[in-house]
């Protein structure tokens, strides 16, 4: 019987498991097709823990990014389109390599990506042909490589705040099809595959940023219909126990709209033209590093753990416009040392990056 056979003939199962666990992430979906025992092994929860225990787990950065260079030319010729074409790029920090995630359908422009356990969740964005905002939700199983469509958002919105908190994906603000800024918010429960409405925020918050500070969802900055393009210095956070939004005035700086924010644990970081700053509770903002050399603006960032932050941003003064094929690069900030490390970014991975999610698997 197949289930009675050794994982690898001639080796004890514990040694065989060590060998399989050291296979790079990008090959894991293929391993499950070898036999039933290998499928059950690589898709089991203990396999991920074992990779971490033996030091084989990898830092993976998933980026919703416009194609550039040769990749964009090939895709444009294939579809006869001159519009920006988006894909999911993967930077593997462990071996400093870049790859592209295969998708069954074109990736929506300006869609958010967040990570929940071993799953990558894509939320909203624009239809790549009609350029209309869509409420779609996609779930990618990073171990099996399988894609499935989840329950759609109840409200179609663009440029909204989004973050994962406790296995659920929060979305808030943005604007509707008529460009009207929104106060509405909702939750997507990944396990139940259903949406849950939240109370509306106190303010309209278009082009706001969503972060999870501890177990709390924050919506940072943004602007309303009366202050179009003028980013507010306030933020709102959702209290799940009371079911209400609370406002923090004076939370952001004047450059809120041109900075990228991300949280890890109970800490929040903001990276912009003036450098990198850290926010801790009532102590306010503290500078932790000067601006990275060669970085002209930031577009998105994510914490990698162990005191490091991955940042994508414009690499030169002539960097491309948002949504198009520009000259963007990657950096890693070592928070403890206050130093930047420039990541070698191949030309085919230098397109504008809209959102990013980090996974350790």
Order of alpha helices (4+ residues) and beta strands (2+ residues): alpha-alpha-alpha-alpha-beta-alpha-beta-beta-beta-beta-beta-beta-beta-beta-beta-beta-beta-beta-beta-beta-beta-beta-beta-beta-beta-beta-beta-beta-beta
